Amino acid sequence: MLGTQDLALFVVAGLLLNVFRAQAVVELAQIAVAAEHRRQGIAEALIRRSLEEVEKELTARSATLKAVFVSTRSDNGAQKLYRKALGAEVVATISSLYSGDEVLMVARKVP
């Protein structure tokens, strides 16, 4: 069974394959927690741990984290998680993308 650290490291490996700028913008593509484990802070812990690993890897490459980008449906409660864990704010809404409206969120001052 994978632990939180294993999952965080897996996310990092997927995010950092193409870092080639001095300031990186990282996209949080997907995060999910099994229904029976929700509301325990696991998603926030995974995001924070992943960002710690991202920042270590960027430092090793003489780069810094400029921002984190995430998109989600406008009616998805995950927006609250992204605000809390990342300080992300909605910067745009795309109407009728996929099965509903999609919001684009950016965290410029990552905790």
Phi and psi restraints in degrees (value plus and minus 20) as a CYANA .aco file:
   2 LEU   PHI    -100.0   -60.0
   2 LEU   PSI     117.3   157.3
   3 GLY   PHI    -113.9   -73.9
   3 GLY   PSI     155.3   195.3
   4 THR   PHI     -75.6   -35.6
   4 THR   PSI     -63.7   -23.7
   5 GLN   PHI     -83.7   -43.7
   5 GLN   PSI     -61.6   -21.6
   6 ASP   PHI     -81.2   -41.2
   6 ASP   PSI     -63.8   -23.8
   7 LEU   PHI     -85.4   -45.4
   7 LEU   PSI     -61.8   -21.8
   8 ALA   PHI     -82.0   -42.0
   8 ALA   PSI     -63.5   -23.5
   9 LEU   PHI     -86.7   -46.7
   9 LEU   PSI     -54.8   -14.8
  10 PHE   PHI     -83.3   -43.3
  10 PHE   PSI     -64.2   -24.2
  11 VAL   PHI     -81.2   -41.2
  11 VAL   PSI     -64.7   -24.7
  12 VAL   PHI     -79.2   -39.2
  12 VAL   PSI     -65.3   -25.3
  13 ALA   PHI     -78.0   -38.0
  13 ALA   PSI     -58.1   -18.1
  14 GLY   PHI     -94.0   -54.0
  14 GLY   PSI     -47.0    -7.0
  15 LEU   PHI    -106.5   -66.5
  15 LEU   PSI     -46.5    -6.5
  16 LEU   PHI    -125.4   -85.4
  16 LEU   PSI      -4.5    35.5
  17 LEU   PHI     -86.8   -46.8
  17 LEU   PSI     -49.3    -9.3
  18 ASN   PHI    -141.0  -101.0
  18 ASN   PSI      18.2    58.2
  19 VAL   PHI     -97.4   -57.4
  19 VAL   PSI      97.5   137.5
  20 PHE   PHI    -159.2  -119.2
  20 PHE   PSI     -12.6    27.4
  21 ARG   PHI    -136.1   -96.1
  21 ARG   PSI     139.0   179.0
  22 ALA   PHI     -89.0   -49.0
  22 ALA   PSI     -48.3    -8.3
  23 GLN   PHI    -142.8  -102.8
  23 GLN   PSI      99.3   139.3
  24 ALA   PHI    -119.1   -79.1
  24 ALA   PSI     122.0   162.0
  25 VAL   PHI    -129.3   -89.3
  25 VAL   PSI      99.9   139.9
  26 VAL   PHI    -124.2   -84.2
  26 VAL   PSI     118.0   158.0
  27 GLU   PHI    -122.8   -82.8
  27 GLU   PSI     106.9   146.9
  28 LEU   PHI    -106.0   -66.0
  28 LEU   PSI      84.9   124.9
  29 ALA   PHI    -102.7   -62.7
  29 ALA   PSI     -68.0   -28.0
  30 GLN   PHI    -168.2  -128.2
  30 GLN   PSI     123.2   163.2
  31 ILE   PHI    -169.2  -129.2
  31 ILE   PSI     116.0   156.0
  32 ALA   PHI    -168.3  -128.3
  32 ALA   PSI     125.5   165.5
  33 VAL   PHI    -148.6  -108.6
  33 VAL   PSI     114.8   154.8
  34 ALA   PHI     -75.1   -35.1
  34 ALA   PSI     122.3   162.3
  35 ALA   PHI     -70.8   -30.8
  35 ALA   PSI     -61.0   -21.0
  36 GLU   PHI     -92.6   -52.6
  36 GLU   PSI     -28.3    11.7
  37 HIS   PHI    -134.2   -94.2
  37 HIS   PSI     -13.3    26.7
  38 ARG   PHI     -93.9   -53.9
  38 ARG   PSI     142.8   182.8
  39 ARG   PHI      45.6    85.6
  39 ARG   PSI       8.9    48.9
  40 GLN   PHI    -141.1  -101.1
  40 GLN   PSI     -14.9    25.1
  41 GLY   PHI      65.2   105.2
  41 GLY   PSI     -11.0    29.0
  42 ILE   PHI     -87.5   -47.5
  42 ILE   PSI     -65.6   -25.6
  43 ALA   PHI     -81.3   -41.3
  43 ALA   PSI     -65.1   -25.1
  44 GLU   PHI     -83.2   -43.2
  44 GLU   PSI     -61.0   -21.0
  45 ALA   PHI     -83.7   -43.7
  45 ALA   PSI     -60.3   -20.3
  46 LEU   PHI     -83.8   -43.8
  46 LEU   PSI     -62.7   -22.7
  47 ILE   PHI     -83.1   -43.1
  47 ILE   PSI     -69.5   -29.5
  48 ARG   PHI     -82.7   -42.7
  48 ARG   PSI     -64.0   -24.0
  49 ARG   PHI     -85.1   -45.1
  49 ARG   PSI     -61.0   -21.0
  50 SER   PHI     -81.5   -41.5
  50 SER   PSI     -63.2   -23.2
  51 LEU   PHI     -85.1   -45.1
  51 LEU   PSI     -55.5   -15.5
  52 GLU   PHI     -79.5   -39.5
  52 GLU   PSI     -64.4   -24.4
  53 GLU   PHI     -88.7   -48.7
  53 GLU   PSI     -58.5   -18.5
  54 VAL   PHI     -79.7   -39.7
  54 VAL   PSI     -67.4   -27.4
  55 GLU   PHI     -83.9   -43.9
  55 GLU   PSI     -57.4   -17.4
  56 LYS   PHI     -82.1   -42.1
  56 LYS   PSI     -65.4   -25.4
  57 GLU   PHI     -86.3   -46.3
  57 GLU   PSI     -61.2   -21.2
  58 LEU   PHI     -83.6   -43.6
  58 LEU   PSI     -62.5   -22.5
  59 THR   PHI     -78.7   -38.7
  59 THR   PSI     -61.7   -21.7
  60 ALA   PHI     -83.5   -43.5
  60 ALA   PSI     -43.1    -3.1
  61 ARG   PHI    -122.3   -82.3
  61 ARG   PSI      -6.4    33.6
  62 SER   PHI      37.3    77.3
  62 SER   PSI      19.6    59.6
  63 ALA   PHI    -145.7  -105.7
  63 ALA   PSI     147.5   187.5
  64 THR   PHI    -150.1  -110.1
  64 THR   PSI     141.5   181.5
  65 LEU   PHI    -109.2   -69.2
  65 LEU   PSI      94.5   134.5
  66 LYS   PHI    -105.9   -65.9
  66 LYS   PSI     -62.1   -22.1
  67 ALA   PHI    -184.0  -144.0
  67 ALA   PSI     142.2   182.2
  68 VAL   PHI    -140.6  -100.6
  68 VAL   PSI     112.7   152.7
  69 PHE   PHI    -133.4   -93.4
  69 PHE   PSI     118.3   158.3
  70 VAL   PHI    -167.5  -127.5
  70 VAL   PSI     126.7   166.7
  71 SER   PHI    -147.7  -107.7
  71 SER   PSI     128.7   168.7
  72 THR   PHI    -178.3  -138.3
  72 THR   PSI     144.2   184.2
  73 ARG   PHI     -82.4   -42.4
  73 ARG   PSI     128.2   168.2
  74 SER   PHI     -84.9   -44.9
  74 SER   PSI     -43.3    -3.3
  75 ASP   PHI    -119.1   -79.1
  75 ASP   PSI      -8.7    31.3
  76 ASN   PHI    -105.5   -65.5
  76 ASN   PSI     106.4   146.4
  77 GLY   PHI     -84.0   -44.0
  77 GLY   PSI     -31.0     9.0
  78 ALA   PHI     -83.3   -43.3
  78 ALA   PSI     -38.7     1.3
  79 GLN   PHI     -76.0   -36.0
  79 GLN   PSI     -59.3   -19.3
  80 LYS   PHI     -82.7   -42.7
  80 LYS   PSI     -62.2   -22.2
  81 LEU   PHI     -80.8   -40.8
  81 LEU   PSI     -66.1   -26.1
  82 TYR   PHI     -86.3   -46.3
  82 TYR   PSI     -53.8   -13.8
  83 ARG   PHI     -85.8   -45.8
  83 ARG   PSI     -64.9   -24.9
  84 LYS   PHI     -91.2   -51.2
  84 LYS   PSI     -68.2   -28.2
  85 ALA   PHI     -97.6   -57.6
  85 ALA   PSI     -51.9   -11.9
  86 LEU   PHI    -136.6   -96.6
  86 LEU   PSI     -41.4    -1.4
  87 GLY   PHI      57.5    97.5
  87 GLY   PSI       3.3    43.3
  88 ALA   PHI     -92.4   -52.4
  88 ALA   PSI     126.3   166.3
  89 GLU   PHI    -147.1  -107.1
  89 GLU   PSI     127.8   167.8
  90 VAL   PHI     -88.5   -48.5
  90 VAL   PSI     107.1   147.1
  91 VAL   PHI    -131.8   -91.8
  91 VAL   PSI     -37.0     3.0
  92 ALA   PHI    -183.9  -143.9
  92 ALA   PSI     135.0   175.0
  93 THR   PHI    -147.3  -107.3
  93 THR   PSI     111.6   151.6
  94 ILE   PHI    -128.1   -88.1
  94 ILE   PSI      96.5   136.5
  95 SER   PHI     -91.5   -51.5
  95 SER   PSI     119.0   159.0
  96 SER   PHI      33.1    73.1
  96 SER   PSI      18.6    58.6
  97 LEU   PHI    -109.8   -69.8
  97 LEU   PSI     120.5   160.5
  98 TYR   PHI      35.9    75.9
  98 TYR   PSI    -145.5  -105.5
  99 SER   PHI    -120.8   -80.8
  99 SER   PSI     -10.4    29.6
 100 GLY   PHI    -198.6  -158.6
 100 GLY   PSI    -188.8  -148.8
 101 ASP   PHI     -93.7   -53.7
 101 ASP   PSI     121.9   161.9
 102 GLU   PHI    -136.1   -96.1
 102 GLU   PSI     113.6   153.6
 103 VAL   PHI    -125.0   -85.0
 103 VAL   PSI     122.5   162.5
 104 LEU   PHI    -125.1   -85.1
 104 LEU   PSI     107.4   147.4
 105 MET   PHI    -141.3  -101.3
 105 MET   PSI     123.4   163.4
 106 VAL   PHI    -152.7  -112.7
 106 VAL   PSI     114.7   154.7
 107 ALA   PHI    -128.8   -88.8
 107 ALA   PSI      92.2   132.2
 108 ARG   PHI    -113.5   -73.5
 108 ARG   PSI     -47.6    -7.6
 109 LYS   PHI    -134.7   -94.7
 109 LYS   PSI      64.5   104.5
 110 VAL   PHI     -94.9   -54.9
 110 VAL   PSI     108.9   148.9
